[in-house]
Amino acid sequence: MSGNALSAGWLEQAEVPQTPAWEESAAQASATSPARWNPEDFAREQIRGLVRQVFFSGGPRPVRQVVFSAVEAETEVWGICRRVAEALALETAGRVAVVGRNRPISVRRGSLWTVQAEEGSGEVVTASALHSHLQGLRAEFEYSIVEAAPAGESHEAAAMAQFADGIILVLSAQRTRRATARKIKESLERAQARLLGTVLSDRLFPIPEAIYRRL
């Protein structure tokens, strides 16, 4: 799959293996192979392709603020948000914020900032509060990557997607059921949220040796 494999069609997703998969792949790879396929390089290219397709495709509706949300709570999203923000910061001189739930606040590294999402101290976060929060990010940063609650368990992601420039769903190759993903897709469409695509995580590596030889 190419680095630009990003789709809202649920069949072609950008594949972003998680760190444990990289370690598993590295442990099983043969040290004697001169041209061994590297899963971390593959993940990096996938992220770079996602960034260029989402933010720099030259479409009629510029994308500056994107919400990332998993289908299930068990699927890790923060690592993907962070890597997308890091890749985006390399492509632009503008200020980039990666906004996490329960993450350290205002940690700066060059033009990239890590910002903690505003919490409601246990209270229900209203749509107006979410709108205000995202508008504040727009005013301070040229780009913002926002980690949202799991779309399958909360309406927060859909509400945020309505105010942001779009949402990217994170699917798990190990847990996400196709029917569940379609149901969430339909609910986002009913909410008139802009679905920018999907990312497939938790892909098992390594690829069998026979396929390595065909790459």
C-alpha positions in Angstrom: 0.0 0.0 0.0 1.4 3.4 -0.9 2.1 6.2 1.6 -1.0 8.0 0.3 -3.4 5.3 1.1 -6.0 7.3 2.9 -9.7 6.7 2.3 -13.2 7.3 3.7 -14.4 4.2 1.9 -13.4 1.8 4.7 -11.5 -0.5 2.3 -8.2 1.4 1.8 -6.8 2.9 5.0 -3.5 4.4 5.9 -1.8 1.6 7.9 0.1 2.8 11.0 1.6 0.0 13.0 1.9 0.6 16.7 5.3 0.5 18.6 4.9 -3.1 19.9 4.4 -4.3 16.3 7.6 -2.6 15.3 9.5 -4.2 18.1 8.0 -7.6 17.3 9.0 -7.2 13.6 12.5 -6.1 14.5 13.0 -9.1 16.7 11.9 -11.5 14.0 13.7 -10.0 11.1 16.8 -11.7 9.9 20.0 -9.8 10.5 21.6 -11.3 7.4 19.1 -9.8 4.9 20.7 -6.9 3.0 17.4 -5.2 2.0 15.0 -6.0 4.8 11.7 -4.1 4.7 11.5 -1.7 7.7 8.1 -1.4 9.3 9.0 1.9 11.1 10.1 3.5 7.8 6.8 2.2 6.3 4.8 3.8 9.2 6.7 7.1 8.7 5.9 7.2 5.0 2.3 6.4 5.7 2.1 9.3 8.2 3.9 11.7 5.7 1.4 10.7 3.0 -1.5 11.2 5.3 -0.3 14.7 6.2 0.3 15.8 2.6 -3.1 14.4 1.4 -5.1 15.9 4.3 -3.4 19.3 4.7 -1.7 20.0 1.4 -3.9 18.5 -1.3 -5.0 21.9 -2.6 -8.7 21.2 -2.3 -11.4 23.8 -2.2 -11.8 23.6 1.6 -8.5 24.1 3.4 -7.8 21.8 6.4 -6.2 23.4 9.4 -7.8 21.6 12.4 -8.4 17.8 12.5 -10.0 15.6 15.1 -8.7 12.0 15.6 -11.0 9.5 17.2 -10.8 5.8 17.7 -13.8 3.5 17.3 -13.1 1.7 20.5 -11.6 3.0 23.8 -8.9 0.3 23.7 -7.4 1.7 20.5 -4.5 4.1 21.1 -4.9 7.4 19.3 -2.4 9.7 21.0 0.7 8.2 19.4 -0.8 8.7 16.0 -1.8 12.3 16.8 1.7 13.0 18.0 3.4 11.5 14.9 1.0 13.3 12.5 1.8 16.6 14.3 5.5 16.0 14.1 5.3 15.2 10.4 3.1 18.3 9.8 5.6 20.5 11.7 8.3 19.5 9.2 6.1 20.5 6.3 5.2 24.0 7.5 6.7 27.0 9.3 3.4 27.7 11.0 2.7 26.9 14.6 1.3 23.3 15.1 -0.6 22.1 18.2 -1.2 18.5 19.1 -4.0 18.5 21.7 -4.3 15.4 23.9 -6.7 14.3 26.6 -5.0 14.3 30.0 -1.6 15.2 28.4 1.1 17.7 29.6 0.1 21.3 28.9 2.0 23.7 26.7 5.2 21.8 26.0 7.0 23.4 23.1 9.5 21.9 20.7 10.3 24.3 17.9 7.0 25.1 16.1 5.2 22.1 17.7 3.3 22.5 20.9 1.6 19.8 23.0 -1.5 21.2 24.7 -3.8 19.6 27.2 -7.5 19.5 26.3 -9.7 21.5 28.6 -11.6 19.2 31.0 -14.9 19.8 32.6 -14.0 18.5 36.1 -16.5 15.6 35.7 -19.2 17.8 34.2 -20.8 17.2 30.8 -18.9 19.2 28.2 -21.3 21.3 26.2 -21.2 21.9 22.4 -20.6 25.6 23.0 -17.6 24.8 25.3 -16.1 22.5 22.6 -16.7 25.2 20.0 -15.0 27.8 22.1 -12.0 25.5 22.8 -11.5 24.7 19.2 -11.9 28.4 18.2 -9.2 29.3 20.7 -6.8 26.8 19.2 -7.5 28.3 15.7 -6.7 31.7 17.0 -3.4 30.6 18.5 -2.1 28.0 16.1 -2.1 27.7 12.3 -2.7 23.9 12.6 -4.1 21.7 15.3 -4.4 18.0 15.7 -6.9 17.1 18.4 -7.4 13.8 20.2 -11.0 13.2 20.9 -12.9 10.6 23.0 -13.7 7.3 21.2 -16.4 7.8 18.6 -18.1 4.6 19.5 -18.6 5.6 23.2 -19.2 9.4 23.1 -20.9 12.1 21.0 -17.9 14.4 21.8 -16.0 13.3 18.6 -18.9 14.1 16.3 -19.6 17.4 18.0 -15.9 18.4 17.7 -15.8 17.3 14.1 -18.7 19.7 13.3 -16.6 22.6 14.5 -13.2 21.4 13.2 -12.3 21.0 9.5 -12.9 17.3 9.7 -12.4 14.0 11.5 -10.2 11.0 10.9 -11.3 7.7 12.5 -8.7 5.3 13.9 -9.6 1.7 13.3 -8.0 -1.3 14.9 -7.0 -4.3 12.7 -7.5 -6.5 15.8 -10.7 -5.1 17.3 -12.8 -2.9 15.0 -15.8 -4.6 13.3 -16.8 -3.5 9.9 -20.4 -3.1 10.9 -19.4 -0.9 13.9 -17.3 1.3 11.7 -20.1 1.8 9.2 -22.5 2.7 11.9 -20.2 5.4 13.2 -19.6 6.6 9.7 -23.3 7.0 9.2 -23.7 8.8 12.5 -21.0 11.3 11.5 -22.7 11.9 8.2 -26.0 12.5 9.9 -24.2 15.1 12.1 -22.8 16.7 8.9 -19.3 16.1 10.1 -16.6 16.0 7.4 -15.0 12.5 7.4 -11.5 13.0 6.0 -10.5 9.4 6.1 -9.5 6.5 8.3 -6.3 5.1 9.8 -5.7 1.4 10.4 -3.7 0.7 13.5 -2.6 -2.5 15.3 -1.6 -4.2 12.0 0.4 -7.4 12.7 3.9 -7.5 11.4 6.2 -8.8 10.0 5.0 -9.6 6.5 5.8 -13.2 5.4 9.1 -13.8 3.8 7.5 -14.7 0.4 6.0 -11.2 0.2 9.2 -9.5 1.3 10.8 -10.9 -1.8 8.2 -9.4 -4.1 8.5 -5.8 -2.6 
